Amino acid sequence: MTRATYFFVALLLFLIGTSAADAGVLYARRPGTETPVYNLRISNIRTTVNITGQLAVTHVDEEFYNENNLILEGFYAFQLPEGAKVDGLWLWVDGNRLTFIVKKKEEAERLYDSVVVGQRRDPALLESLGNNRFQLKVFPINPHSSRRIEIQYFNTLPMTPDGSIHYRYPLNLQGYQTTPVERTALRVNVSSLQRIEGFSTNFDSNPLLCRTQQLGDFAYQVDFGLEQQMYSQDFELTYKPLDAFSIFPALTYMEEDQSEFPYFMCWHPVRINEEVTQPRDLVFVLDASGSMYEERRKMVADAVSGILLQLTATDRFRIVLFSDFAVSFPTTNTLLDATSESIADGIDFIERMYITGGSTNYENALRAALGVEFRQDAVRRMLFLTDGMPNSGTVTTEGLLQVIRDNDPMGVGIFPVIIFSDRIDQLYDIADERGGKVTMVETGDNLQTIISRIMLELNIGGISSPEVHYDDGNAYFVYPHDFSSVIGIDKLVTTGRLTDLTPSNVRLSYLDASMSFAPSRSTPAVSM
């Protein structure tokens, strides 16, 4: 394999994790050793972000400098936002920009090992570390020289219930390096089909560092960065398209040779009535199997007890501890009002009954958690904390999904939290079907802080049984055919192909919190 050949990459395509993103950083070590590990200084950041409506395409171009007298093997680590997908990877070698090719993980690992151990040429291997974190292996990094890496990814930006859209670019380097970045050039282009109002960044008070230019009613441009800067916070911007819920924004894509009909992706914004405070029915499911040894058990117990103290008078709750079998509080098939007395009793139940041992039985946990009466007008959510895959009872994904369907006629959103463990694919599948998302807790993370963030998301009302119809017949291969029974308001997206360039005459209807159909909304899908 010569330097002119394309590099090989192992890539997991669907990225699911937290909504936060970490800046690309490059750790390095002597080849074939475990320590010491060096943080290679970021010397240059060149980033371009193009935001159209709710879609952001971020192109990161970073340069790292090896100040050591050693040839090092590097590990470029980064974390992407929830739902982001890698669109391109490039590595600069001897002034040449080389493109990565996606290969199966096994083949990429074989190539990487043969190159590093044998020929000592530049290979690359991208691998998942879980929680939407990825690691790119880079070799060699010569003494007193720079390595330049580019990555491009795209993701849908979250829209708040009032129609505001938020973007964050990770810049916080605290804990990674103490020297300033020699040069930073961040350019953000924002455009919208609707008039933009309320455009702001968190650096508006520093016009030398952050320069915002309005390019008319429908576009803004931000230039951020100076020389010799050290960053202790991320870059964030917020804007609000006027009357964001009046259209269904769509993106279309045509192959260069135009031999195929165009593809499309269409968003279906849902407005939640902010004036109505919905009560919450919350179930906390805690793994009590043998692998949850004392330190993990205490961490989970303290975190959940702290969250119970934050519940409000309109909430109800239930606690389930599971291993081979499941025990619940209350013991009856009900949820308790979140009074000060019942919360104190719930914390006491955790302190007395949370004893670890035995296997991991998801089936019993789900039956105990779902076999109760939930309120129709409540936001219904389950927090499922575990450190391992099921190894007793029903263990297949389809079997567990069937258990959920059989025991949950109301529609409960399931939010798994994986504690100090590798990715558990079954929980991702369950979260996808039940309108939730998975959070992975890494070593050193503060579990109570993470759960507190999740609890903020549990305040957001979901919808049930959404139906999207394209009436004019020019849209086909529309996916998904059916949405999950419970879905977050930010996940209502359809894709497909078109016989015409515009997917028009789109109808949306869904069940609201009271389990009655909200008025069907029909509007054109406007291409961005």
C-alpha distance (Angstrom), angle and dihedral (degrees) to the residues before:
residue distance angle dihedral
M1 . . .
T2 3.83 . .
R3 3.77 129.0 .
A4 3.79 89.0 -104.9
T5 3.77 93.5 59.7
Y6 3.74 120.8 94.4
F7 3.74 117.2 -97.6
F8 3.75 122.8 -115.0
V9 3.77 122.6 -121.9
A10 3.78 134.3 -173.3
L11 3.77 108.4 -147.5
L12 3.78 135.1 176.6
L13 3.78 103.2 -145.6
F14 3.79 105.6 -155.4
L15 3.76 110.2 62.1
I16 3.79 116.6 -162.9
G17 3.73 126.1 171.2
T18 3.75 142.4 90.1
S19 3.73 124.7 -14.2
A20 3.81 92.5 -119.3
A21 3.79 123.2 94.4
D22 3.81 129.0 -157.2
A23 3.78 125.5 -147.0
G24 3.79 117.1 -102.8
V25 3.80 107.8 -95.7
L26 3.80 130.5 -179.3
Y27 3.78 120.9 -138.0
A28 3.78 118.9 -174.7
R29 3.80 142.0 -172.0
R30 3.78 139.6 173.2
P31 3.83 108.7 -77.8
G32 3.78 112.9 -94.6
T33 3.81 94.9 16.4
E34 3.78 135.0 95.7
T35 3.81 99.7 -146.6
P36 2.94 153.2 77.2
V37 3.81 98.9 38.6
Y38 3.79 119.2 -161.5
N39 3.81 127.6 -155.7
L40 3.78 103.0 -138.5
R41 3.78 110.5 -140.5
I42 3.80 117.8 -110.7
S43 3.78 103.9 -128.3
N44 3.81 101.3 172.0
I45 3.79 136.0 22.9
R46 3.81 119.3 -170.1
T47 3.78 112.2 173.6
T48 3.79 133.4 167.1
V49 3.79 122.0 -168.5
N50 3.81 123.3 -171.1
I51 3.78 114.3 -168.1
T52 3.80 119.9 -172.4
G53 3.76 112.9 177.3
Q54 3.80 104.7 -51.4
L55 3.81 96.5 -18.8
A56 3.81 119.2 96.1
V57 3.81 124.3 -171.5
T58 3.81 110.9 -166.4
H59 3.81 121.4 -166.9
V60 3.81 111.6 -169.0
D61 3.82 120.0 -166.2
E62 3.82 113.6 -178.2
E63 3.78 133.8 174.0
F64 3.82 123.6 -156.9
Y65 3.80 128.8 -165.2
N66 3.81 126.4 -145.1
E67 3.80 105.9 -147.5
N68 3.81 92.9 178.8
N69 3.79 130.0 97.3
L70 3.80 89.8 -125.7
I71 3.79 137.3 91.9
L72 3.78 103.6 -119.5
E73 3.78 139.1 -164.3
G74 3.81 110.6 -133.7
F75 3.79 135.7 -146.9
Y76 3.80 113.1 -160.3
A77 3.82 105.9 -159.0
F78 3.79 127.1 -169.7
Q79 3.77 140.3 158.0
L80 3.78 123.5 -144.4
P81 3.79 129.9 -151.4
E82 3.78 119.3 -95.5
G83 3.78 112.4 -72.0
A84 3.82 94.1 9.5
K85 3.79 120.2 145.9
V86 3.79 128.2 -154.8
D87 3.78 111.0 -116.5
G88 3.79 101.3 176.8
L89 3.81 145.2 -3.1
W90 3.79 128.6 -163.3
L91 3.80 135.8 177.3
W92 3.80 125.5 -162.6
V93 3.81 115.2 -136.4
D94 3.81 122.2 176.4
G95 3.80 90.3 -20.1
N96 3.80 93.8 -49.7
R97 3.81 122.4 117.5
L98 3.80 107.5 -136.9
T99 3.79 122.8 -164.6
F100 3.79 123.7 -137.0
I101 3.78 120.8 -128.2
V102 3.78 119.5 -149.9
K103 3.79 111.3 -119.3
K104 3.76 135.3 169.0
K105 3.80 111.6 -81.0
E106 3.79 95.2 -118.2
E107 3.80 93.3 53.3
A108 3.79 92.7 45.8
E109 3.81 91.8 50.5
R110 3.80 91.1 50.4
L111 3.79 91.6 50.6
Y112 3.79 92.3 46.1
D113 3.81 93.6 51.0
S114 3.81 93.2 47.4
V115 3.79 92.5 49.3
V116 3.79 99.2 45.5
V117 3.78 96.3 41.5
G118 3.77 96.4 38.0
Q119 3.77 121.2 21.2
R120 3.83 100.3 17.3
R121 3.79 94.1 -139.4
D122 3.79 129.2 141.0
P123 3.80 111.4 -75.5
A124 3.78 128.8 161.2
L125 3.78 133.7 -155.6
L126 3.78 124.0 -175.1
E127 3.78 114.3 -160.8
S128 3.79 136.7 172.3
L129 3.79 119.7 -111.2
G130 3.81 93.2 -174.9
N131 3.81 128.9 -108.9
N132 3.80 89.0 67.7
R133 3.80 90.0 -63.5
F134 3.78 119.3 136.6
Q135 3.76 135.1 -170.4
L136 3.79 127.3 -154.6
K137 3.81 116.7 -162.5
V138 3.81 114.3 -143.0
F139 3.83 127.8 -173.7
P140 2.98 138.1 -146.3
I141 3.79 113.2 18.9
N142 3.78 104.6 -179.6
P143 3.84 123.6 -144.4
H144 3.81 116.1 -83.5
S145 3.77 93.1 1.3
S146 3.79 138.6 112.9
R147 3.78 132.0 -117.2
R148 3.78 119.8 -157.8
I149 3.82 122.3 -154.8
E150 3.81 130.1 -178.4
I151 3.78 128.8 -165.9
Q152 3.78 130.3 176.7
Y153 3.79 125.2 -163.9
F154 3.79 137.3 165.1
N155 3.78 132.4 -150.9
T156 3.77 143.2 166.1
L157 3.80 112.7 -103.1
P158 3.80 119.4 -131.5
M159 3.79 118.9 -106.9
T160 3.80 118.3 -150.7
P161 3.82 120.3 -137.7
D162 3.82 90.3 -97.9
G163 3.82 91.2 56.8
S164 3.83 98.8 -102.5
I165 3.82 118.8 143.6
H166 3.80 122.1 -147.0
Y167 3.83 131.6 -159.0
R168 3.81 128.3 -176.3
Y169 3.79 129.3 -170.6
P170 3.83 115.6 -165.4
L171 3.80 112.5 -120.6
N172 3.80 104.3 142.1
L173 3.82 106.0 121.9
Q174 3.79 98.1 172.3
G175 3.78 109.4 134.6
Y176 3.80 92.4 19.8
Q177 3.80 106.2 67.5
T178 3.78 137.6 -4.0
T179 3.81 99.6 -158.3
P180 3.81 121.0 85.3
V181 3.80 123.3 -103.6
E182 3.79 106.4 -103.7
R183 3.78 94.1 -138.8
T184 3.80 134.3 3.9
A185 3.79 123.8 -173.0
L186 3.80 114.3 175.4
R187 3.81 115.8 170.9
V188 3.81 118.7 -174.8
N189 3.80 120.5 -172.0
V190 3.81 116.0 -167.1
S191 3.79 124.6 -172.2
S192 3.78 132.6 168.4
L193 3.78 139.4 -175.1
Q194 3.79 88.2 -132.3
R195 3.78 131.3 52.9
I196 3.81 111.0 -81.6
E197 3.77 121.0 -129.7
G198 3.79 133.7 173.8
F199 3.82 95.8 27.4
S200 3.82 111.7 175.1
T201 3.80 143.9 148.6
N202 3.78 130.3 -154.4
F203 3.83 88.9 -115.7
D204 3.81 97.5 55.3
S205 3.81 89.5 115.1
N206 3.82 90.0 63.3
P207 3.84 106.1 59.5
L208 3.81 93.0 172.3
L209 3.79 91.6 59.3
C210 3.81 98.1 34.9
R211 3.80 121.3 35.1
T212 3.82 117.8 -174.0
Q213 3.81 121.9 -167.3
Q214 3.80 124.6 -172.2
L215 3.80 110.7 -141.0
G216 3.77 96.8 -166.8
D217 3.78 130.8 -61.5
F218 3.81 95.3 -48.7
A219 3.81 106.4 40.1
Y220 3.80 143.2 48.8
Q221 3.79 134.3 -176.3
V222 3.79 125.9 -155.2
D223 3.81 125.6 -166.7
F224 3.77 113.8 -168.0
G225 3.79 131.6 -178.0
L226 3.79 147.3 53.9
E227 3.77 135.3 -157.9
Q228 3.81 121.6 -79.6
Q229 3.82 97.8 15.5
M230 3.80 130.0 156.9
Y231 3.82 115.3 -157.5
S232 3.80 126.1 -149.9
Q233 3.81 97.4 170.8
D234 3.79 138.4 40.4
F235 3.79 125.8 -106.0
E236 3.81 112.9 -106.9
L237 3.77 134.9 177.9
T238 3.78 133.7 -176.0
Y239 3.78 131.0 -167.9
K240 3.77 137.6 165.9
P241 3.82 123.3 -140.2
L242 3.79 107.2 -144.3
D243 3.81 111.0 -105.0
A244 3.79 92.8 -4.2
F245 3.81 92.2 178.3
S246 3.80 95.5 59.7
I247 3.82 96.2 82.0
F248 3.77 140.9 32.7
P249 3.83 104.5 -124.4
A250 3.81 114.8 -143.5
L251 3.78 136.9 -172.8
T252 3.81 121.2 -151.2
Y253 3.78 128.8 -163.6
M254 3.80 128.1 -165.7
E255 3.81 124.4 -164.9
E256 3.80 112.9 -113.9
D257 3.80 93.6 -114.9
Q258 3.84 90.2 45.8
S259 3.79 89.2 -137.5
E260 3.80 92.7 133.6
F261 3.76 134.3 49.0
P262 3.83 113.2 -96.4
Y263 3.78 125.1 -91.3
F264 3.80 122.0 -129.3
M265 3.79 140.3 -163.9
C266 3.81 117.9 -162.1
W267 3.82 129.6 -168.8
H268 3.81 121.3 -150.3
P269 3.83 109.0 -159.2
V270 3.79 115.6 -151.8
R271 3.79 120.8 -155.8
I272 3.79 116.1 -142.1
N273 3.80 117.7 -156.9
E274 3.82 102.1 -114.4
E275 3.80 92.3 -170.5
V276 3.79 90.9 67.8
T277 3.81 114.2 74.2
Q278 3.77 106.3 -152.7
P279 3.79 119.6 -148.5
R280 3.80 117.3 -125.3
D281 3.80 130.0 -129.6
L282 3.82 104.4 -160.1
V283 3.79 130.1 -175.0
F284 3.82 120.3 -167.6
V285 3.81 112.1 -157.4
L286 3.83 114.0 -168.9
D287 3.81 126.7 -168.6
A288 3.83 110.3 -126.4
S289 3.81 97.6 173.6
G290 3.78 123.3 131.7
S291 3.80 94.3 -93.4
M292 3.82 90.0 64.1
Y293 3.78 92.5 84.4
E294 3.80 122.0 -175.9
E295 3.80 100.0 -77.8
R296 3.81 93.4 49.5
R297 3.79 93.3 41.4
K298 3.81 92.2 51.7
M299 3.80 92.1 46.6
V300 3.82 91.7 52.8
A301 3.80 93.0 43.5
D302 3.80 93.1 50.9
A303 3.82 93.1 45.3
V304 3.80 95.4 49.6
S305 3.79 92.6 43.2
G306 3.80 88.9 53.2
I307 3.81 90.9 50.7
L308 3.81 92.3 49.4
L309 3.79 88.7 58.9
Q310 3.82 88.9 58.1
L311 3.82 95.7 57.1
T312 3.80 118.0 114.7
A313 3.78 132.4 -133.5
T314 3.83 92.5 -98.7
D315 3.83 92.4 56.4
R316 3.80 129.0 92.7
F317 3.80 124.9 -162.6
R318 3.78 146.2 -171.3
I319 3.84 131.4 -167.9
V320 3.81 123.9 -148.7
L321 3.83 124.3 -173.1
F322 3.79 115.0 -167.6
S323 3.80 142.5 -176.4
D324 3.84 119.3 127.4
F325 3.80 86.6 -15.9
A326 3.80 135.6 11.3
V327 3.80 132.0 -116.6
S328 3.80 122.0 -167.6
F329 3.76 142.4 -160.5
P330 2.92 114.3 -115.7
T331 3.80 96.4 32.8
T332 3.80 91.2 -146.1
N333 3.81 121.3 78.3
T334 3.79 93.8 -96.6
L335 3.76 143.8 93.3
L336 3.80 121.0 -118.9
D337 3.78 127.5 -127.5
A338 3.80 108.7 -109.7
T339 3.80 96.7 -113.4
S340 3.80 120.4 152.1
E341 3.81 89.1 -107.4
S342 3.81 95.8 51.0
I343 3.82 91.9 44.6
A344 3.82 89.8 52.5
D345 3.81 89.1 49.0
G346 3.80 90.5 49.4
I347 3.80 92.3 52.4
D348 3.81 89.1 48.0
F349 3.83 89.5 51.4
I350 3.81 90.3 54.4
E351 3.82 92.6 48.0
R352 3.81 93.6 49.0
M353 3.79 103.2 35.1
Y354 3.81 105.8 31.8
I355 3.81 96.9 101.5
T356 3.81 117.7 147.0
G357 3.80 128.7 -135.0
G358 3.77 141.2 105.2
S359 3.80 134.0 43.1
T360 3.80 133.0 -38.2
N361 3.80 111.7 -100.5
Y362 3.81 112.1 178.0
E363 3.81 92.2 175.1
N364 3.80 95.3 62.9
A365 3.80 90.8 44.1
L366 3.81 93.1 52.6
R367 3.80 93.7 46.5
A368 3.81 91.5 51.1
A369 3.80 92.5 45.8
L370 3.79 98.8 46.3
G371 3.79 102.9 34.3
V372 3.81 93.5 88.8
E373 3.79 137.0 88.9
F374 3.79 112.2 -90.8
R375 3.80 122.0 -166.8
Q376 3.79 117.3 -107.3
D377 3.79 93.2 -139.9
A378 3.83 95.1 47.6
V379 3.78 132.5 95.4
R380 3.80 99.3 -112.8
R381 3.81 116.1 -151.7
M382 3.81 140.1 161.7
L383 3.82 123.8 -157.1
F384 3.83 106.6 -156.5
L385 3.84 113.5 -168.1
T386 3.81 119.2 -171.9
D387 3.79 142.2 143.4
G388 3.79 99.8 -152.8
M389 3.77 151.2 32.6
P390 3.82 120.9 -90.9
N391 3.80 113.3 -89.1
S392 3.81 101.5 173.3
G393 3.78 135.6 41.9
T394 3.80 114.9 14.6
V395 3.81 107.7 -3.7
T396 3.81 105.3 168.1
T397 3.79 120.4 97.0
E398 3.79 94.7 -126.8
G399 3.80 91.0 46.6
L400 3.81 91.8 52.9
L401 3.79 91.9 46.3
Q402 3.79 88.7 52.5
V403 3.82 90.5 51.5
I404 3.81 88.0 53.7
R405 3.81 93.1 48.2
D406 3.81 92.3 48.1
N407 3.82 93.4 50.3
D408 3.80 102.3 35.5
P409 3.80 115.3 61.6
M410 3.83 91.7 153.7
G411 3.80 100.5 57.2
V412 3.82 116.8 -111.5
G413 3.80 120.1 -163.5
I414 3.81 110.7 -129.6
F415 3.82 120.3 -148.0
P416 3.84 111.4 -175.1
V417 3.82 120.2 -159.7
I418 3.83 114.4 -159.8
I419 3.80 110.2 -154.3
F420 3.83 118.9 -149.6
S421 3.79 93.3 -34.3
D422 3.78 141.1 107.6
R423 3.77 123.6 -89.6
I424 3.83 112.8 -64.8
D425 3.80 106.3 -152.9
Q426 3.82 93.7 -163.7
L427 3.78 91.2 62.6
Y428 3.79 91.4 51.0
D429 3.80 89.3 52.7
I430 3.80 91.3 48.4
A431 3.80 92.5 47.9
D432 3.81 91.0 49.0
E433 3.79 92.6 52.8
R434 3.79 94.4 42.6
G435 3.80 99.3 47.1
G436 3.81 96.4 -109.5
K437 3.76 135.7 105.8
V438 3.78 137.7 -129.8
T439 3.80 124.3 -111.7
M440 3.80 120.3 -164.3
V441 3.81 118.9 -153.7
E442 3.80 114.7 -148.7
T443 3.80 129.5 -159.8
G444 3.78 108.9 -76.5
D445 3.81 95.0 23.6
N446 3.79 118.6 129.2
L447 3.79 103.9 -120.3
Q448 3.80 96.1 -162.0
T449 3.81 91.2 52.2
I450 3.80 90.6 49.7
I451 3.80 93.3 48.5
S452 3.81 89.9 47.3
R453 3.80 88.7 57.0
I454 3.79 90.6 48.9
M455 3.80 89.7 50.5
L456 3.80 89.2 59.0
E457 3.80 88.2 58.8
L458 3.79 90.5 48.6
N459 3.81 87.7 64.2
I460 3.79 90.9 65.5
G461 3.77 112.7 95.1
G462 3.75 117.1 -122.3
I463 3.77 128.7 -151.1
S464 3.77 130.5 -130.7
S465 3.79 134.9 -139.2
P466 3.81 98.3 0.4
E467 3.80 115.8 -168.3
V468 3.81 124.1 -161.9
H469 3.81 121.0 -171.3
Y470 3.81 130.8 -175.2
D471 3.78 104.8 -153.6
D472 3.79 105.4 -174.7
G473 3.80 96.6 65.0
N474 3.81 97.4 -125.9
A475 3.84 93.5 107.9
Y476 3.80 118.7 77.8
F477 3.81 138.5 161.1
V478 3.82 84.8 39.7
Y479 3.82 113.1 -178.6
P480 2.93 134.3 -127.2
H481 3.79 98.3 32.9
D482 3.80 89.8 -167.7
F483 3.79 128.8 15.4
S484 3.79 123.4 -137.6
S485 3.79 115.6 -85.6
V486 3.81 89.0 -109.4
I487 3.79 120.8 35.3
G488 3.77 137.1 168.2
I489 3.78 116.0 -114.0
D490 3.82 90.9 -118.6
K491 3.81 94.9 56.6
L492 3.78 101.1 62.5
V493 3.81 99.6 116.0
T494 3.80 130.8 137.8
T495 3.79 129.2 -164.3
G496 3.78 134.1 -171.3
R497 3.78 144.9 115.8
L498 3.78 133.2 -67.2
T499 3.77 138.0 -144.7
D500 3.80 86.1 -157.9
L501 3.79 130.5 35.8
T502 3.81 96.0 -108.9
P503 3.82 128.0 56.6
S504 3.81 98.2 -146.2
N505 3.81 138.0 173.0
V506 3.79 96.9 39.6
R507 3.81 121.2 177.1
L508 3.81 124.6 -159.5
S509 3.79 128.6 -172.2
Y510 3.79 132.3 162.0
L511 3.79 144.8 163.2
D512 3.78 116.0 -94.1
A513 3.80 127.3 -147.7
S514 3.80 92.9 -77.9
M515 3.81 89.3 56.9
S516 3.79 92.3 -114.7
F517 3.78 122.8 121.8
A518 3.76 114.9 -94.6
P519 3.79 114.0 -136.8
S520 3.78 111.4 -76.4
R521 3.79 111.3 -110.3
S522 3.80 121.4 -150.0
T523 3.79 121.9 -171.1
P524 3.81 139.6 144.1
A525 3.79 118.9 -92.0
V526 3.80 104.8 -125.6
S527 3.80 116.8 -151.7
M528 3.78 116.0 -126.8
